[in-house]
Amino acid sequence: MTSLLTNTAAMTALTTLKGINSQLDATSNRVSTGQRVSGASDNAAYWSIATAVRTDNASLSAVKDSLGLGSSAVDTAYNGLNSILTDLQNMRAKLQTAMQPGVDRAKVQTEIDAIQNKMSSTAASSVSSGQNWLSVDSADASYLKDRNVVAGFSRDTSGTVNFSYVTVNVSSIKLYDANSSTSVDVPATSAEVFASQSLTSMTAFRPGGAAAVKGTADFSGAQTVDLLIKTETATAGVAITLNKAALTAAVKDTSKVTTSELLDALNNQIASTSLKGEVTASLDTTGRLIFTRVDTGSTNTIQVDSVATNTVDIGFGSAAKTGVLAKGADATTTSGRGILDSQAGSYNAAFGGGSYSIADFDISKLVGTNGDSDLSAIITAVDKAIAKVTDAGTKLGASKTQIDGQSSFVDTLMKANNRTIGTLVDADIEEESTKLKALQTQQQLAVQALSIANSGSQNVLSLFR
């Protein structure tokens, strides 16, 4: 039925045309932008994920820049150290020459002055991005003993961002420090008590000289090790007893207790007392038994006495009570300028006394036996400085390797993130261009169909002519 009021065919054709036009607009947008998800309205979930990854990539780009600056700073300091190391080696050769009889030490000092000035100039000019790690002023408010290079970041499930760093300890590599009152902490050393000789050389570990039991001790009878260990906190002493009963559950054969089994048993006994975590037993390279008082940051003392009931001597006596006392140094604060301007020694009183550093020593007036002695001490000090500068170079080299490795990782991670973004939002141009051509054809057909549908009403009107 044909109606003058309602053209159903035209309405259908129009709806089809609108649908095709909508798809054509979306496809055209994908072809022109190269993205199938260019806004939240296209796919909210994918758009949100891609936006977060893009943000991460922007942060990673900043991290990469930071690593680049850090690498430059490390390279600058490393090159400066290398140059100064060569100068120190040259200085060492000049000093060795000055040791020869008849050499004019004043003239040698003229050459050394030039080397000292060159080293100072090299350190002062080792600047990158406003940072100088070789020549510092620790009294300056901007000075940091640790320089942190941002090396990465991560975001936890709560959204909190955490940064990781490559830390360069400037205080351990600095060569000069303008602050003469700089101080460093020297940690306490551990107190140690050594046995008189190696365990395997003790009578107890050579029972009868038989090959089958050589290097083992017999605890199958009444044999016992009774010791009293005293420390600065356990002044009354803590008793340690090893006998058959104590060893039965800990060793394979109580008649053939090896040195390692005895050592384990001693540490187990200590761990069951108030000395746990404070005293440990071990063997040195010669096989001697050592009792060590773990460093506590204050004066450390340890004393090991043999109790009268002791029948097995492990290097601390047997029947008689004997004691050995060792003390660790207190944690102290000492002068700690740079490697080259810290005090390295003192002149003999014959030359006026006074201290010197690698940066300012003077051998021009060192004569006679005392002069030879002072010159020898200076050569030793230069050797130590060479070792310290070499160590500083090793530390910088390790930091450089870490920074370069992290930079490579960040670059790889950024590329992986870009691939992730592409997978989520990029359009398949081949597919979209083919689809665009098909939709353009469908659009033309829909327009023709609409034109035909609209012409039906005109045909009806011709009947009234």
QUIHU-V978339 format. One record per residue. N is the residue number from 0. RES is the residue in one letter. SS is DSSP state (@ for helix, = for strand, . for the rest). D_CENTER is the distance of its C-alpha to the mean C-alpha in whole Angstrom. Layout:
BEGIN
n res ss d_center
N RES SS D_CENTER
N RES SS D_CENTER
END
This chain:
BEGIN
n res ss d_center
0 M . 87
1 T . 87
2 S . 86
3 L . 87
4 L . 84
5 T . 81
6 N . 80
7 T @ 78
8 A @ 77
9 A @ 76
10 M @ 74
11 T @ 72
12 A @ 72
13 L @ 70
14 T @ 68
15 T @ 67
16 L @ 66
17 K @ 64
18 G @ 62
19 I @ 62
20 N @ 61
21 S @ 58
22 Q @ 56
23 L @ 57
24 D @ 55
25 A @ 52
26 T @ 52
27 S @ 53
28 N @ 50
29 R @ 48
30 V @ 49
31 S @ 49
32 T @ 45
33 G . 44
34 Q = 43
35 R . 44
36 V . 42
37 S . 42
38 G . 43
39 A . 43
40 S . 46
41 D . 46
42 N . 43
43 A @ 42
44 A @ 39
45 Y @ 38
46 W @ 38
47 S @ 36
48 I @ 33
49 A @ 33
50 T @ 33
51 A @ 30
52 V @ 28
53 R @ 29
54 T @ 28
55 D @ 24
56 N @ 25
57 A @ 26
58 S @ 22
59 L @ 21
60 S @ 22
61 A @ 21
62 V @ 18
63 K @ 19
64 D @ 20
65 S @ 17
66 L @ 15
67 G @ 18
68 L @ 18
69 G @ 15
70 S @ 15
71 S @ 18
72 A @ 17
73 V @ 15
74 D @ 18
75 T @ 20
76 A @ 18
77 Y @ 17
78 N @ 21
79 G @ 22
80 L @ 20
81 N @ 22
82 S @ 25
83 I @ 25
84 L @ 24
85 T @ 27
86 D @ 29
87 L @ 28
88 Q @ 29
89 N @ 33
90 M @ 33
91 R @ 33
92 A @ 36
93 K @ 38
94 L @ 37
95 Q @ 38
96 T @ 41
97 A @ 42
98 M . 43
99 Q . 46
100 P . 49
101 G . 51
102 V . 48
103 D . 48
104 R @ 45
105 A @ 46
106 K @ 46
107 V @ 42
108 Q @ 41
109 T @ 42
110 E @ 40
111 I @ 37
112 D @ 38
113 A @ 37
114 I @ 34
115 Q @ 33
116 N @ 34
117 K @ 32
118 M @ 29
119 S @ 29
120 S @ 30
121 T @ 27
122 A @ 25
123 A @ 27
124 S . 27
125 S . 23
126 V = 23
127 S = 22
128 S . 23
129 G . 24
130 Q = 21
131 N = 21
132 W . 18
133 L . 20
134 S = 23
135 V = 23
136 D . 25
137 S . 23
138 A . 26
139 D . 26
140 A . 26
141 S . 23
142 Y . 21
143 L . 17
144 K . 15
145 D = 12
146 R = 12
147 N = 11
148 V = 12
149 V = 13
150 A = 12
151 G = 14
152 F = 16
153 S = 18
154 R = 21
155 D . 22
156 T . 26
157 S . 27
158 G . 26
159 T . 23
160 V = 21
161 N = 17
162 F = 15
163 S = 11
164 Y = 9
165 V = 7
166 T = 7
167 V = 9
168 N = 10
169 V @ 14
170 S @ 16
171 S @ 14
172 I . 15
173 K . 18
174 L . 22
175 Y = 24
176 D = 25
177 A . 28
178 N . 28
179 S . 29
180 S . 29
181 T . 25
182 S = 24
183 V = 21
184 D = 21
185 V = 21
186 P . 21
187 A . 24
188 T . 24
189 S . 25
190 A = 29
191 E = 30
192 V = 33
193 F = 34
194 A = 37
195 S = 40
196 Q = 40
197 S = 38
198 L @ 39
199 T @ 41
200 S @ 43
201 M . 44
202 T @ 48
203 A @ 47
204 F @ 45
205 R . 48
206 P @ 50
207 G @ 53
208 G @ 51
209 A . 52
210 A @ 50
211 A @ 49
212 V @ 48
213 K . 46
214 G . 43
215 T = 43
216 A = 45
217 D . 48
218 F . 48
219 S . 50
220 G . 53
221 A . 53
222 Q . 50
223 T . 47
224 V = 44
225 D = 44
226 L = 42
227 L = 41
228 I = 38
229 K = 38
230 T = 35
231 E . 35
232 T . 35
233 A . 37
234 T . 40
235 A . 43
236 G . 41
237 V = 40
238 A = 42
239 I = 40
240 T = 43
241 L = 43
242 N . 46
243 K @ 47
244 A @ 47
245 A @ 43
246 L @ 43
247 T . 45
248 A . 42
249 A . 39
250 V . 41
251 K . 42
252 D . 45
253 T . 46
254 S . 48
255 K . 45
256 V = 42
257 T = 39
258 T @ 37
259 S @ 34
260 E @ 36
261 L @ 37
262 L @ 34
263 D @ 33
264 A @ 36
265 L @ 35
266 N @ 32
267 N @ 33
268 Q @ 36
269 I @ 34
270 A @ 32
271 S . 35
272 T . 36
273 S . 35
274 L . 32
275 K . 30
276 G . 26
277 E . 28
278 V = 29
279 T = 28
280 A = 30
281 S = 29
282 L = 30
283 D . 30
284 T . 30
285 T . 34
286 G . 34
287 R = 35
288 L = 34
289 I = 32
290 F = 31
291 T = 28
292 R = 28
293 V . 25
294 D . 23
295 T . 24
296 G . 24
297 S . 27
298 T . 30
299 N . 30
300 T = 33
301 I = 34
302 Q = 37
303 V = 39
304 D = 42
305 S = 45
306 V . 47
307 A . 51
308 T . 51
309 N . 48
310 T . 50
311 V . 47
312 D . 45
313 I . 41
314 G . 41
315 F . 42
316 G . 46
317 S . 48
318 A . 51
319 A . 51
320 K . 48
321 T . 45
322 G . 42
323 V . 39
324 L = 37
325 A = 34
326 K = 32
327 G . 29
328 A . 28
329 D . 28
330 A . 25
331 T = 26
332 T = 25
333 T = 26
334 S = 26
335 G . 23
336 R . 24
337 G . 22
338 I . 22
339 L . 25
340 D . 27
341 S . 27
342 Q . 29
343 A . 30
344 G = 33
345 S = 37
346 Y . 40
347 N . 43
348 A @ 45
349 A @ 48
350 F @ 46
351 G . 45
352 G . 42
353 G . 39
354 S = 36
355 Y = 34
356 S . 31
357 I . 30
358 A . 31
359 D . 34
360 F . 36
361 D . 39
362 I . 41
363 S . 44
364 K . 46
365 L . 45
366 V . 48
367 G @ 49
368 T @ 48
369 N @ 46
370 G @ 44
371 D @ 43
372 S @ 41
373 D @ 40
374 L @ 39
375 S @ 38
376 A @ 35
377 I @ 34
378 I @ 33
379 T @ 31
380 A @ 29
381 V @ 29
382 D @ 28
383 K @ 25
384 A @ 24
385 I @ 24
386 A @ 21
387 K @ 19
388 V @ 19
389 T @ 18
390 D @ 15
391 A @ 14
392 G @ 15
393 T @ 13
394 K @ 10
395 L @ 11
396 G @ 12
397 A @ 9
398 S @ 8
399 K @ 11
400 T @ 11
401 Q @ 8
402 I @ 11
403 D @ 14
404 G @ 13
405 Q @ 12
406 S @ 15
407 S @ 17
408 F @ 16
409 V @ 18
410 D @ 21
411 T @ 22
412 L @ 21
413 M @ 24
414 K @ 26
415 A @ 26
416 N @ 27
417 N @ 30
418 R @ 31
419 T @ 31
420 I @ 33
421 G @ 35
422 T @ 36
423 L @ 37
424 V @ 39
425 D = 40
426 A . 44
427 D . 45
428 I @ 47
429 E @ 49
430 E @ 50
431 E @ 51
432 S @ 53
433 T @ 55
434 K @ 55
435 L @ 56
436 K @ 59
437 A @ 60
438 L @ 60
439 Q @ 62
440 T @ 65
441 Q @ 65
442 Q @ 65
443 Q @ 68
444 L @ 70
445 A @ 69
446 V @ 71
447 Q @ 74
448 A @ 74
449 L @ 74
450 S @ 77
451 I @ 79
452 A @ 79
453 N @ 80
454 S @ 83
455 G @ 84
456 S @ 86
457 Q @ 87
458 N @ 89
459 V @ 91
460 L @ 92
461 S @ 94
462 L @ 96
463 F @ 97
464 R . 98
END
